[in-house]
């Protein structure tokens, strides 16, 4: 058995600027792995989706808001998430998790490792409306493209 100290692993991990969080791998392989991350108060993960495989989330501490948008139908749902809750984000669902609390939102998520590499599609800054979004694979982003908050895009749509 291999015991893993979450704090040590999180202290060693690198910042992933594509989605805007530090991600520490805790266990697993390329097919399915478990990661630890924390989102600072008022911050959010940049909106993105994956074509292959679901993501399983487990909120360890804190409070947040998960925005989900089905890529095909553009149907949007916003749900409050709290410490002790788990949920699954299906493939082909644009998602953004925002910390709405006053402490770090700490969570574990499990998914194929490809979700952190070639199977990660982000919302481009040029898009004006969610209904017309055209995500880019993070591995082929032009340097000039930056992220935009899904909340801002949603407000423009109204």
Backbone as CSV, one residue per row, in Angstrom:
resi,resn,N_x,N_y,N_z,CA_x,CA_y,CA_z,C_x,C_y,C_z
1,UNK,0.846,-1.171,0.000,0.000,0.000,0.000,0.899,1.244,0.000
2,UNK,0.475,2.226,-0.804,1.227,3.461,-0.932,0.419,4.601,-0.322
3,UNK,0.861,5.102,0.840,0.182,6.231,1.477,0.690,7.538,0.873
4,UNK,-0.243,8.438,0.596,0.096,9.704,-0.033,-0.307,10.848,0.888
5,UNK,0.616,11.754,1.145,0.338,12.941,1.940,-0.158,14.026,0.978
6,UNK,-1.443,14.342,1.056,-2.051,15.308,0.134,-1.346,16.644,0.159
7,UNK,-1.013,17.143,1.354,-0.390,18.459,1.469,0.988,18.488,0.810
8,UNK,1.744,17.413,0.993,3.071,17.339,0.362,2.920,17.341,-1.157
9,UNK,2.031,16.517,-1.674,1.829,16.438,-3.124,1.334,17.767,-3.694
10,UNK,0.416,18.413,-2.969,-0.108,19.688,-3.447,0.981,20.760,-3.431
11,UNK,1.862,20.704,-2.446,2.972,21.650,-2.382,3.966,21.480,-3.515
12,UNK,4.064,20.291,-4.061,5.009,19.996,-5.144,4.454,20.254,-6.534
13,UNK,3.135,20.368,-6.659,2.530,20.401,-7.993,2.682,21.763,-8.653
14,UNK,2.542,21.763,-9.961,2.682,22.984,-10.747,1.315,23.629,-11.007
15,UNK,1.354,24.920,-11.259,0.160,25.682,-11.608,-0.181,25.408,-13.063
16,UNK,-1.441,25.081,-13.336,-1.916,24.829,-14.694,-2.611,26.102,-15.180
17,UNK,-1.904,26.916,-15.947,-2.431,28.215,-16.371,-3.600,28.090,-17.350
18,UNK,-3.743,26.962,-18.024,-4.842,26.787,-18.966,-6.187,26.844,-18.265
19,UNK,-6.302,26.210,-17.110,-7.567,26.236,-16.375,-7.493,27.099,-15.125
20,UNK,-6.318,27.551,-14.738,-6.179,28.506,-13.649,-6.113,27.930,-12.247
21,UNK,-5.601,26.706,-12.083,-5.483,26.076,-10.762,-4.226,25.220,-10.695
22,UNK,-3.790,24.906,-9.462,-2.742,23.901,-9.243,-3.432,22.542,-9.206
23,UNK,-2.805,21.540,-9.809,-3.379,20.190,-9.849,-2.313,19.196,-9.425
24,UNK,-2.607,18.419,-8.367,-1.679,17.392,-7.882,-2.266,16.015,-8.163
25,UNK,-1.513,15.193,-8.860,-1.954,13.808,-9.088,-1.701,13.005,-7.819
26,UNK,-2.749,12.308,-7.352,-2.617,11.511,-6.135,-2.495,10.024,-6.417
27,UNK,-3.208,9.547,-7.434,-3.197,8.105,-7.705,-3.746,7.853,-9.096
28,UNK,-3.529,6.642,-9.586,-4.120,6.226,-10.851,-3.120,6.123,-11.974
29,UNK,-3.679,5.926,-13.179,-2.865,5.777,-14.377,-3.470,6.635,-15.490
30,UNK,-2.989,6.463,-16.712,-3.462,7.308,-17.811,-4.941,7.097,-18.127
31,UNK,-5.464,5.929,-17.813,-6.869,5.645,-18.103,-7.827,6.324,-17.135
32,UNK,-7.430,6.415,-15.861,-8.278,7.035,-14.842,-7.418,7.346,-13.623
33,UNK,-7.369,8.627,-13.265,-6.516,9.047,-12.155,-7.296,9.997,-11.247
34,UNK,-6.787,10.161,-10.020,-7.396,11.056,-9.040,-6.438,12.200,-8.756
35,UNK,-6.983,13.421,-8.737,-6.207,14.636,-8.572,-6.774,15.463,-7.428
36,UNK,-5.925,16.305,-6.833,-6.320,17.229,-5.784,-6.103,18.640,-6.295
37,UNK,-7.046,19.530,-5.994,-6.880,20.938,-6.341,-7.592,21.801,-5.320
38,UNK,-7.292,23.095,-5.345,-7.962,24.067,-4.481,-8.182,25.333,-5.291
39,UNK,-9.349,25.938,-5.091,-9.701,27.180,-5.779,-9.835,28.256,-4.707
40,UNK,-9.118,29.351,-4.870,-9.154,30.446,-3.895,-10.519,31.133,-3.899
41,UNK,-10.891,31.772,-2.783,-12.172,32.486,-2.709,-12.322,33.501,-3.850
42,UNK,-13.500,33.498,-4.473,-13.783,34.422,-5.571,-13.202,34.026,-6.909
43,UNK,-12.397,32.975,-6.947,-11.764,32.519,-8.191,-12.564,31.362,-8.788
44,UNK,-12.258,31.048,-10.054,-12.937,29.930,-10.709,-12.000,29.245,-11.690
45,UNK,-12.349,28.036,-12.031,-11.646,27.283,-13.067,-12.118,27.834,-14.410
46,UNK,-11.203,28.005,-15.351,-11.606,28.491,-16.667,-12.555,27.478,-17.320
47,UNK,-13.586,27.957,-18.027,-14.584,27.054,-18.622,-13.969,26.166,-19.704
48,UNK,-14.279,24.882,-19.620,-13.727,23.917,-20.568,-14.611,22.673,-20.608
49,UNK,-14.341,21.790,-21.565,-15.030,20.506,-21.611,-14.103,19.448,-22.188
50,UNK,-14.545,18.206,-22.101,-13.783,17.058,-22.579,-14.692,16.197,-23.448
51,UNK,-14.142,15.670,-24.516,-14.944,14.848,-25.431,-15.044,13.397,-24.981
52,UNK,-14.049,12.918,-24.241,-13.988,11.493,-23.893,-13.913,11.288,-22.385
53,UNK,-14.950,10.706,-21.828,-14.927,10.335,-20.419,-15.508,11.382,-19.495
54,UNK,-16.063,10.909,-18.406,-16.653,11.759,-17.385,-15.594,12.205,-16.385
55,UNK,-15.918,13.250,-15.588,-15.095,13.678,-14.464,-15.913,13.525,-13.200
56,UNK,-15.312,12.897,-12.191,-15.957,12.686,-10.897,-15.383,13.686,-9.908
57,UNK,-16.233,14.465,-9.261,-15.811,15.494,-8.313,-16.230,15.121,-6.900
58,UNK,-15.370,15.451,-5.922,-15.635,15.215,-4.499,-15.173,16.459,-3.745
59,UNK,-16.119,17.224,-3.198,-15.796,18.460,-2.492,-15.350,18.116,-1.072
60,UNK,-14.099,18.437,-0.745,-13.530,18.145,0.567,-13.855,19.259,1.554
61,UNK,-13.698,20.503,1.117,-14.029,21.637,1.984,-14.391,22.835,1.124
62,UNK,-15.214,23.702,1.683,-15.593,24.926,0.993,-16.942,24.836,0.300
63,UNK,-17.248,25.916,-0.408,-18.526,26.041,-1.103,-18.268,26.618,-2.483
64,UNK,-19.097,26.224,-3.435,-18.916,26.747,-4.780,-20.168,26.675,-5.610
65,UNK,-19.995,27.027,-6.861,-21.087,27.011,-7.827,-20.560,26.374,-9.106
66,UNK,-21.231,25.320,-9.564,-20.825,24.632,-10.783,-21.786,25.008,-11.898
67,UNK,-21.224,25.561,-12.972,-22.005,25.864,-14.165,-21.711,24.774,-15.185
68,UNK,-22.764,24.170,-15.711,-22.651,23.122,-16.725,-23.445,23.538,-17.958
69,UNK,-22.856,23.347,-19.128,-23.559,23.619,-20.378,-23.317,22.450,-21.316
70,UNK,-24.396,21.786,-21.721,-24.295,20.683,-22.674,-23.815,21.251,-24.009
71,UNK,-22.741,20.699,-24.549,-22.142,21.214,-25.780,-23.120,21.131,-26.953
72,UNK,-23.901,20.066,-27.052,-24.817,19.889,-28.181,-26.053,20.770,-28.069
73,UNK,-26.721,20.724,-26.932,-27.996,21.431,-26.781,-27.852,22.859,-26.277
74,UNK,-26.698,23.200,-25.694,-26.425,24.489,-25.053,-27.274,24.713,-23.810
75,UNK,-27.910,23.660,-23.301,-28.697,23.769,-22.072,-27.753,24.017,-20.902
76,UNK,-28.075,25.037,-20.100,-27.231,25.459,-18.992,-27.897,25.161,-17.656
77,UNK,-27.098,24.665,-16.704,-27.562,24.509,-15.329,-26.481,25.055,-14.403
78,UNK,-26.915,25.683,-13.327,-26.003,26.208,-12.316,-26.432,25.603,-10.987
79,UNK,-25.480,24.971,-10.287,-25.788,24.268,-9.042,-24.794,24.651,-7.956
80,UNK,-25.292,24.923,-6.755,-24.417,25.142,-5.606,-23.857,23.799,-5.163
81,UNK,-22.568,23.781,-4.829,-21.918,22.569,-4.338,-21.251,22.886,-3.014
82,UNK,-21.242,21.896,-2.119,-20.746,22.116,-0.762,-19.890,20.957,-0.281
83,UNK,-19.153,21.221,0.790,-18.323,20.218,1.454,-19.110,18.924,1.656
84,UNK,-18.461,17.804,1.336,-19.072,16.493,1.542,-19.927,16.009,0.384
85,UNK,-20.020,16.786,-0.695,-20.833,16.372,-1.840,-19.958,15.862,-2.976
86,UNK,-20.527,14.962,-3.763,-19.863,14.423,-4.951,-20.819,14.532,-6.128
87,UNK,-20.251,14.627,-7.322,-21.064,14.688,-8.535,-20.197,14.317,-9.730
88,UNK,-20.853,14.057,-10.857,-20.162,13.660,-12.078,-20.493,14.664,-13.178
89,UNK,-19.471,15.118,-13.896,-19.643,15.968,-15.065,-19.486,15.062,-16.291
90,UNK,-20.560,14.894,-17.087,-20.479,14.019,-18.250,-19.571,14.592,-19.348
91,UNK,-19.092,13.728,-20.199,-18.332,14.153,-21.372,-19.189,15.126,-22.182
92,UNK,-18.540,15.997,-22.940,-19.220,16.975,-23.798,-20.096,17.946,-23.021
93,UNK,-19.655,18.277,-21.800,-20.351,19.265,-20.975,-19.352,20.340,-20.565
94,UNK,-19.565,21.559,-21.085,-18.730,22.676,-20.680,-18.952,22.897,-19.192
95,UNK,-17.889,23.035,-18.427,-18.044,23.203,-16.987,-17.075,24.240,-16.438
96,UNK,-17.571,24.916,-15.384,-16.759,25.899,-14.674,-17.174,25.863,-13.215
97,UNK,-16.203,25.649,-12.340,-16.442,25.625,-10.902,-15.885,26.910,-10.305
98,UNK,-16.742,27.636,-9.578,-16.358,28.892,-8.942,-16.452,28.743,-7.432
99,UNK,-15.460,29.281,-6.732,-15.482,29.297,-5.280,-16.322,30.486,-4.830
100,UNK,-17.448,30.206,-4.180,-18.329,31.273,-3.682,-18.172,31.485,-2.181
101,UNK,-17.258,30.775,-1.560,-17.070,30.866,-0.114,-15.957,31.813,0.281
102,UNK,-15.615,31.773,1.572,-14.587,32.648,2.137,-13.290,31.897,2.444
103,UNK,-13.246,30.608,2.129,-12.032,29.805,2.301,-11.790,29.057,0.997
104,UNK,-10.630,28.422,0.890,-10.322,27.653,-0.319,-11.374,26.563,-0.532
105,UNK,-11.752,26.362,-1.770,-12.629,25.255,-2.172,-11.694,24.120,-2.569
106,UNK,-11.587,23.115,-1.716,-10.668,22.002,-1.938,-11.461,20.804,-2.423
107,UNK,-10.968,20.159,-3.464,-11.686,19.022,-4.031,-10.738,18.024,-4.657
108,UNK,-11.240,16.817,-4.781,-10.587,15.783,-5.569,-11.441,15.561,-6.798
109,UNK,-10.771,15.290,-7.898,-11.502,14.903,-9.099,-10.768,13.745,-9.757
110,UNK,-11.542,12.898,-10.406,-10.982,11.727,-11.075,-11.460,11.711,-12.519
111,UNK,-10.526,11.375,-13.419,-10.818,11.382,-14.852,-9.656,10.738,-15.602
112,UNK,-9.817,10.511,-16.915,-8.667,10.082,-17.705,-7.619,11.201,-17.719
113,UNK,-6.342,10.849,-17.745,-5.284,11.861,-17.777,-5.367,12.741,-19.014
114,UNK,-5.991,12.248,-20.074,-6.138,13.044,-21.303,-6.934,14.322,-21.051
115,UNK,-7.745,14.359,-19.972,-8.509,15.571,-19.639,-7.586,16.730,-19.271
116,UNK,-6.349,16.432,-18.902,-5.398,17.477,-18.550,-4.452,17.792,-19.706
117,UNK,-4.677,17.121,-20.826,-3.783,17.292,-21.975,-4.593,17.532,-23.235
118,UNK,-4.590,16.555,-24.135,-5.169,16.739,-25.463,-6.699,16.756,-25.494
119,UNK,-7.365,16.240,-24.476,-8.837,16.230,-24.460,-9.369,17.312,-23.511
120,UNK,-8.886,18.516,-23.702,-9.350,19.669,-22.904,-9.614,20.802,-23.886
121,UNK,-10.860,21.223,-23.962,-11.276,22.265,-24.885,-11.795,23.445,-24.078
122,UNK,-11.259,24.623,-24.343,-11.591,25.792,-23.541,-12.386,26.801,-24.361
123,UNK,-13.102,27.676,-23.676,-13.870,28.724,-24.322,-12.931,29.852,-24.712
124,UNK,-13.005,30.293,-25.949,-12.106,31.352,-26.407,-12.637,32.720,-26.029
125,UNK,-11.729,33.678,-25.907,-12.098,35.038,-25.529,-12.892,35.730,-26.633
126,UNK,-12.777,35.290,-27.869,-13.474,35.943,-28.973,-14.973,35.655,-28.997
127,UNK,-15.397,34.623,-28.306,-16.805,34.254,-28.345,-17.662,35.241,-27.568
128,UNK,-18.784,35.620,-28.149,-19.679,36.589,-27.521,-20.822,35.913,-26.775
129,UNK,-21.217,34.730,-27.234,-22.379,34.066,-26.638,-22.086,32.585,-26.462
130,UNK,-22.606,32.027,-25.395,-22.442,30.597,-25.147,-23.045,29.792,-26.292
131,UNK,-24.173,30.238,-26.832,-24.846,29.461,-27.871,-24.010,29.334,-29.137
132,UNK,-22.991,30.183,-29.291,-22.122,30.107,-30.460,-20.685,29.736,-30.121
133,UNK,-20.434,29.287,-28.866,-19.041,29.071,-28.491,-18.384,28.030,-29.366
134,UNK,-17.105,28.265,-29.618,-16.307,27.356,-30.424,-15.010,27.105,-29.684
135,UNK,-15.004,26.122,-28.777,-13.813,25.896,-27.958,-12.593,25.461,-28.769
136,UNK,-11.443,25.771,-28.220,-10.166,25.378,-28.795,-9.563,24.273,-27.945
137,UNK,-8.902,23.294,-28.582,-8.146,22.340,-27.756,-7.013,23.108,-27.079
138,UNK,-6.803,22.871,-25.794,-5.782,23.634,-25.073,-4.395,23.381,-25.639
139,UNK,-4.186,22.237,-26.280,-2.866,21.919,-26.822,-2.561,22.716,-28.087
140,UNK,-3.570,23.384,-28.706,-3.306,24.125,-29.929,-3.720,25.589,-29.820
141,UNK,-3.785,26.114,-28.602,-4.190,27.507,-28.411,-3.168,28.466,-28.999
142,UNK,-3.647,29.458,-29.766,-2.721,30.519,-30.157,-2.298,31.283,-28.896
143,UNK,-1.093,31.789,-28.873,-0.591,32.471,-27.686,-1.459,33.673,-27.339
144,UNK,-2.058,34.335,-28.329,-2.830,35.541,-28.077,-4.209,35.283,-27.471
145,UNK,-4.654,34.039,-27.450,-5.978,33.734,-26.915,-5.897,33.617,-25.407
146,UNK,-6.794,34.294,-24.708,-6.845,34.175,-23.262,-8.217,33.676,-22.856
147,UNK,-8.382,33.377,-21.553,-9.644,32.835,-21.065,-10.605,33.956,-20.706
148,UNK,-11.881,33.615,-20.676,-12.905,34.557,-20.265,-13.826,33.846,-19.288
149,UNK,-14.331,34.570,-18.321,-15.218,33.980,-17.327,-16.538,33.595,-17.950
150,UNK,-16.987,32.386,-17.689,-18.276,31.920,-18.190,-19.391,32.803,-17.674
151,UNK,-19.245,33.325,-16.476,-20.264,34.210,-15.913,-20.395,35.459,-16.776
152,UNK,-19.276,36.028,-17.208,-19.325,37.211,-18.056,-20.001,36.901,-19.390
153,UNK,-19.668,35.768,-19.993,-20.278,35.388,-21.260,-21.760,35.174,-21.101
154,UNK,-22.167,34.530,-20.003,-23.575,34.279,-19.755,-24.326,35.592,-19.597
155,UNK,-23.746,36.567,-18.916,-24.395,37.869,-18.744,-24.591,38.556,-20.075
156,UNK,-23.635,38.436,-20.978,-23.766,39.041,-22.309,-24.918,38.434,-23.082
157,UNK,-25.193,37.167,-22.843,-26.240,36.456,-23.562,-27.612,36.973,-23.179
158,UNK,-27.795,37.447,-21.977,-29.112,37.848,-21.478,-29.620,39.136,-22.096
